[in-house]
Amino acid sequence: MKLHLLTWLFFTGVFNAGSIRGEVATEPEDIVRYVAVDNVCAWPNLTLLKDGSIAAIIHNQPSHARMEGDIDCWTSRDGAMWEKRAQPAPNAPGTVRMNVAAGKATNGDLVVLCSGWTLKNGAPKTVLPCWVTRSADSGSTWEVIRAFPEAEPGWTHFVPFGPILPGEDGRLHTSCYARGLEDRNARQVWHFASRDEGRTWKRGAVIGQDHNETSIFHLGGKRWLAAARNNAAAHVVLFRSDDDGESWQGGEPITANRELNAHLLRLADGRILLSYGNRSPGEFGVLAKFSTDEGRTWSTPVRLAHSLSSDCGYPSSVQRADGRIVTAFYSASAVNHERYHMGVAIWKAPDFKP
């Protein structure tokens, strides 16, 4: 089934947004936007497949863990037209599977980690155990492996988030967080790695205490970044590892309060792209900025999308072979489309000026 709704949605630039330093976000000169998948909360996670197409792993209900549902795999040749392939991790009755990490194994298989919640009276109750699910045919069929490291004492089952990426050590890497069982406000995020193309996983070091949804990024060699959502301050901080995730340092803010969650991508020109949501009043939507020094300093932001609701963001980006960037995100309401959807911006990054 192909879906391409309200195409060529051009949103006017009536909203301004600031970065962590208060700069005003302007729109890229070359950008188009689409409603790609309608009536879903999505929280998209994009992966470039071995044939050059794009896979989006999304939550398939218009709800934050209030409705039974699970995840879908959609694919696109260019980021504009999307086709539903399959459901990688079908939920059991009385549950919702919605939290994912996703990426490509070194053999080309698409690998997804997925957890979620049991439901009681229309509300989330307990965190479900994480499953591993994988596809060798670009998302058409899936193998589900119902095994993952057990929860740490005093914490819920692990909740995956962000990309799954290969390192030069031969392992796949990702992150998972957990919630405290006694202190329901407690959060902690760990590094995870797999030595068998994502079939089995081992918990590694703590990336950050009092942090949850975290996107990792491979700088090269043994060096990694982790863009982590701070649990208390509701912004994104950046951690670093120089030993393939065995230890993590840093934690400096890279977005302002109410700017979350973040995704990191290496562009063809060498820059690092940081895309993130903005939930500040009057500034709702998706922003992006660039680093030319491996994440130590960042440019002024650009505006990728507007939202009429603070219930928005969670961007994920890939770069096509022609250099254009595809950034997927979600919003509960946008101009001319006032319900949940996965939106897509296809855009060209401002020229790199060394």
C-alpha positions as CSV (number, residue, x, y, z in Angstrom):
1,M,0.0,0.0,0.0
2,K,1.5,3.3,-1.1
3,L,0.7,6.5,0.8
4,H,1.6,10.1,-0.2
5,L,-0.7,12.6,1.5
6,L,-0.9,16.4,1.2
7,T,2.3,16.5,-0.8
8,W,4.3,19.7,-1.2
9,L,3.4,21.1,2.2
10,F,5.2,24.4,2.3
11,F,5.0,25.9,5.8
12,T,5.5,29.6,6.2
13,G,8.3,30.9,8.3
14,V,6.2,32.6,11.0
15,F,7.9,30.9,13.9
16,N,11.4,31.7,15.1
17,A,13.6,29.3,17.1
18,G,16.8,29.8,19.0
19,S,19.7,27.4,19.5
20,I,21.4,27.0,22.9
21,R,23.0,30.4,22.4
22,G,19.8,32.1,21.3
23,E,20.5,32.4,17.6
24,V,17.5,32.5,15.2
25,A,16.8,29.5,13.0
26,T,16.4,30.2,9.3
27,E,15.1,27.6,6.7
28,P,17.4,26.0,4.2
29,E,17.0,27.6,0.8
30,D,16.3,24.2,-0.8
31,I,13.7,22.2,1.2
32,V,10.4,20.3,0.5
33,R,8.2,18.7,3.1
34,Y,5.7,15.8,3.0
35,V,3.2,14.1,5.2
36,A,4.6,10.6,4.6
37,V,2.5,8.3,6.8
38,D,-0.8,9.5,8.3
39,N,-2.4,8.8,11.7
40,V,0.7,7.5,13.5
41,C,2.8,8.8,16.4
42,A,5.7,7.3,14.5
43,W,8.9,8.3,16.4
44,P,10.7,7.4,13.2
45,N,14.1,5.6,13.0
46,L,15.7,5.7,9.5
47,T,18.2,3.3,8.0
48,L,19.8,3.3,4.6
49,L,19.5,-0.2,3.2
50,K,22.0,-2.1,1.1
51,D,20.1,-1.3,-2.1
52,G,20.2,2.5,-1.4
53,S,16.5,2.7,-0.3
54,I,15.4,4.0,3.1
55,A,13.7,2.1,5.8
56,A,11.6,3.8,8.5
57,I,10.7,1.9,11.6
58,I,7.8,3.6,13.2
59,H,5.1,3.2,15.9
60,N,1.8,2.6,14.1
61,Q,-0.7,4.1,16.4
62,P,-1.7,7.8,17.0
63,S,-1.0,7.6,20.7
64,H,1.7,7.7,23.4
65,A,1.3,4.1,24.8
66,R,-2.5,4.5,25.3
67,M,-3.5,2.1,22.5
68,E,-2.6,-1.5,21.6
69,G,-0.2,-1.5,18.7
70,D,3.3,-2.2,17.5
71,I,5.8,-1.1,14.9
72,D,5.8,-1.0,11.1
73,C,8.6,-1.0,8.5
74,W,8.0,1.4,5.7
75,T,10.5,1.9,2.8
76,S,11.1,4.6,0.2
77,R,13.4,5.0,-2.8
78,D,13.8,8.7,-2.3
79,G,12.1,9.8,1.0
80,A,9.0,11.2,-0.7
81,M,6.9,8.1,-1.6
82,W,6.6,5.4,1.0
83,E,5.4,1.8,1.0
84,K,4.5,-0.3,4.0
85,R,6.5,-3.6,4.1
86,A,5.7,-5.5,7.3
87,Q,5.3,-5.5,11.1
88,P,8.7,-6.4,12.6
89,A,7.5,-7.2,16.2
90,P,3.8,-7.9,16.4
91,N,2.4,-7.1,19.8
92,A,0.4,-9.5,22.1
93,P,-3.1,-8.5,23.2
94,G,-3.1,-6.0,26.0
95,T,0.3,-4.6,25.1
96,V,1.9,-1.9,22.9
97,R,5.4,-2.3,21.3
98,M,6.7,1.1,20.4
99,N,10.3,1.8,21.6
100,V,13.0,0.9,19.1
101,A,16.6,1.0,18.1
102,A,17.3,0.2,14.5
103,G,20.2,-0.1,12.0
104,K,22.0,-2.2,9.5
105,A,24.3,-5.1,10.3
106,T,27.6,-5.5,8.4
107,N,26.0,-8.3,6.3
108,G,23.3,-5.9,5.2
109,D,20.5,-7.3,7.4
110,L,18.1,-4.7,9.0
111,V,18.2,-5.2,12.8
112,V,15.6,-3.8,15.2
113,L,15.4,-3.9,19.0
114,C,11.9,-3.3,20.3
115,S,10.2,-3.0,23.7
116,G,7.0,-1.3,25.0
117,W,4.4,-1.6,27.7
118,T,1.7,-3.7,29.1
119,L,-1.6,-1.7,29.2
120,K,-4.2,-1.4,32.0
121,N,-7.3,0.7,31.6
122,G,-5.8,2.5,28.6
123,A,-2.6,3.5,30.3
124,P,1.0,2.0,30.3
125,K,1.7,-0.2,33.3
126,T,5.0,-2.2,33.1
127,V,7.9,-2.2,30.6
128,L,7.9,-5.2,28.3
129,P,11.1,-7.3,27.8
130,C,13.1,-6.2,24.7
131,W,13.0,-8.4,21.6
132,V,15.5,-8.6,18.7
133,T,14.0,-8.7,15.3
134,R,15.8,-8.8,11.9
135,S,15.2,-8.9,8.2
136,A,17.4,-10.2,5.4
137,D,15.2,-8.9,2.6
138,S,15.0,-5.2,3.3
139,G,12.0,-5.4,5.7
140,S,9.6,-7.7,3.9
141,T,9.9,-10.6,6.3
142,W,11.2,-10.7,9.9
143,E,12.8,-13.2,12.3
144,V,11.9,-12.4,16.0
145,I,14.3,-13.4,18.7
146,R,12.6,-13.1,22.1
147,A,15.8,-12.9,24.2
148,F,17.7,-9.9,25.5
149,P,19.8,-9.2,28.7
150,E,17.7,-9.2,31.8
151,A,16.9,-6.1,33.7
152,E,19.4,-4.7,36.2
153,P,18.3,-5.0,39.9
154,G,16.1,-2.0,40.8
155,W,15.4,-1.1,37.2
156,T,12.8,-1.9,34.6
157,H,13.5,-4.0,31.5
158,F,15.7,-2.2,29.0
159,V,14.2,0.3,26.6
160,P,16.1,0.6,23.2
161,F,16.5,3.9,21.4
162,G,18.3,5.4,18.4
163,P,20.6,3.9,15.8
164,I,22.3,0.6,15.7
165,L,25.8,1.2,14.2
166,P,28.8,-0.9,13.3
167,G,32.2,-0.1,14.9
168,E,35.7,-0.9,13.6
169,D,35.9,-3.5,16.4
170,G,33.6,-5.8,14.5
171,R,30.7,-5.2,16.9
172,L,27.3,-3.5,16.5
173,H,26.6,-0.8,19.0
174,T,23.5,0.9,20.4
175,S,22.0,2.3,23.6
176,C,19.2,1.3,26.0
177,Y,17.8,3.0,29.0
178,A,15.7,1.9,32.0
179,R,13.4,3.4,34.6
180,G,13.8,3.0,38.3
181,L,11.4,0.6,40.0
182,E,11.3,2.4,43.4
183,D,12.1,5.9,42.3
184,R,9.8,6.2,39.2
185,N,11.6,9.4,38.1
186,A,15.0,7.7,38.0
187,R,16.5,7.0,34.5
188,Q,19.9,5.5,33.4
189,V,21.2,4.8,29.9
190,W,23.8,2.1,29.0
191,H,25.9,1.2,26.0
192,F,25.1,-2.2,24.4
193,A,27.1,-4.2,21.9
194,S,26.7,-7.4,19.8
195,R,29.4,-9.6,18.3
196,D,27.1,-11.7,16.1
197,E,25.5,-9.2,13.8
198,G,22.8,-8.2,16.3
199,R,21.4,-11.6,17.3
200,T,22.6,-11.4,20.9
201,W,23.5,-8.4,22.9
202,K,25.6,-7.6,26.0
203,R,25.1,-4.6,28.4
204,G,28.2,-2.4,28.6
205,A,29.1,0.7,30.6
206,V,26.7,3.4,31.8
207,I,26.6,6.3,29.4
208,G,24.8,8.7,31.7
209,Q,22.9,8.7,35.0
210,D,19.6,10.7,34.9
211,H,19.5,10.3,31.1
212,N,17.2,8.3,28.9
213,E,16.7,8.3,25.1
214,T,20.2,8.4,23.6
215,S,21.5,8.3,20.0
216,I,25.0,7.0,19.6
217,F,27.3,8.0,16.7
218,H,30.6,6.6,15.5
219,L,33.4,9.2,15.0
220,G,35.8,6.5,13.7
221,G,38.4,4.2,15.3
222,K,37.4,3.7,18.9
223,R,35.8,7.1,19.3
224,W,32.0,7.5,19.8
225,L,29.5,10.2,20.7
226,A,26.2,9.8,22.5
227,A,23.5,12.5,22.3
228,A,21.5,11.9,25.5
229,R,18.2,13.3,26.7
230,N,18.7,14.7,30.2
231,N,15.8,13.5,32.4
232,A,15.5,16.6,34.6
233,A,16.4,19.5,32.4
234,A,14.7,18.2,29.2
235,H,17.6,19.1,26.9
236,V,20.3,17.1,25.1
237,V,23.9,16.6,26.3
238,L,26.8,15.1,24.5
239,F,29.0,12.2,26.0
240,R,32.2,10.9,24.4
241,S,34.0,7.6,24.5
242,D,37.5,6.9,23.2
243,D,37.5,3.2,24.0
244,D,34.6,1.7,22.0
245,G,32.1,2.4,24.7
246,E,34.0,0.9,27.6
247,S,33.8,4.3,29.4
248,W,32.0,7.6,28.8
249,Q,32.9,11.2,29.7
250,G,31.5,14.7,29.2
251,G,27.8,15.6,29.4
252,E,27.9,19.1,28.0
253,P,24.6,20.6,26.8
254,I,24.3,20.9,23.0
255,T,20.6,22.1,22.9
256,A,18.6,24.5,25.0
257,N,15.8,23.4,27.4
258,R,12.8,21.8,25.7
259,E,15.0,21.0,22.6
260,L,15.0,17.2,22.3
261,N,15.5,14.4,21.2
262,A,18.6,14.4,18.9
263,H,20.1,12.4,16.1
264,L,23.6,12.5,14.7
265,L,24.7,11.9,11.1
266,R,28.0,12.2,9.2
267,L,27.5,14.1,6.0
268,A,29.4,13.4,2.8
269,D,31.4,16.7,3.2
270,G,32.6,15.6,6.7
271,R,30.4,17.7,8.8
272,I,28.3,16.2,11.6
273,L,24.5,16.9,11.4
274,L,22.6,17.3,14.7
275,S,18.8,17.2,14.2
276,Y,16.5,17.6,17.1
277,G,12.9,18.6,18.2
278,N,11.9,22.0,19.6
279,R,9.1,22.0,22.2
280,S,9.5,25.6,23.3
281,P,6.3,27.6,23.1
282,G,6.0,29.4,19.8
283,E,8.9,27.5,18.3
284,F,7.5,23.9,18.0
285,G,9.1,21.8,15.3
286,V,12.4,20.4,14.1
287,L,15.8,22.1,14.0
288,A,19.3,21.1,12.8
289,K,22.8,22.4,13.2
290,F,26.3,21.4,12.1
291,S,29.7,20.7,13.5
292,T,33.0,20.9,11.7
293,D,35.1,19.8,14.7
294,E,33.7,16.4,15.7
295,G,30.9,17.8,17.9
296,R,32.9,20.3,19.9
297,T,31.2,23.4,18.5
298,W,28.0,23.9,16.6
299,S,26.6,26.2,14.0
300,T,23.5,28.4,14.2
301,P,20.4,26.2,13.7
302,V,18.3,25.8,10.6
303,R,14.5,25.2,10.7
304,L,13.4,21.9,9.1
305,A,9.8,21.7,10.1
306,H,7.0,23.6,12.0
307,S,4.5,22.0,14.3
308,L,1.3,23.4,15.8
309,S,1.8,21.2,18.9
310,S,4.6,20.7,21.4
311,D,3.9,17.0,20.8
312,C,6.5,16.7,18.0
313,G,10.1,16.0,17.1
314,Y,12.2,12.8,17.4
315,P,13.9,13.4,14.0
316,S,16.1,10.8,12.2
317,S,18.2,11.7,9.2
318,V,19.9,9.9,6.3
319,Q,21.8,11.4,3.3
320,R,20.9,10.2,-0.2
321,A,23.5,9.5,-2.9
322,D,22.7,12.8,-4.6
323,G,23.6,14.7,-1.4
324,R,20.1,15.6,-0.3
325,I,19.2,14.9,3.3
326,V,16.0,13.1,4.3
327,T,14.8,13.9,7.8
328,A,11.8,12.1,9.2
329,F,10.0,13.3,12.4
330,Y,6.5,13.2,14.0
331,S,4.0,15.8,14.9
332,A,0.5,15.8,16.5
333,S,-0.6,18.7,14.4
334,A,0.8,20.8,11.5
335,V,-0.4,23.4,9.1
336,N,-3.1,21.8,6.9
337,H,-2.8,18.5,8.8
338,E,-4.1,18.5,12.3
339,R,-3.5,15.0,13.5
340,Y,-0.6,12.7,14.2
341,H,1.7,11.8,11.3
342,M,5.2,11.1,10.2
343,G,6.5,14.1,8.3
344,V,9.5,14.2,6.0
345,A,11.8,17.1,5.0
346,I,14.0,16.6,2.0
347,W,16.6,19.3,2.0
348,K,20.0,20.5,1.0
349,A,22.5,21.5,3.7
350,P,23.9,25.0,3.5
351,D,27.2,25.1,1.8
352,F,30.2,24.1,3.9
353,K,32.5,27.1,4.5
354,P,35.7,26.0,6.2
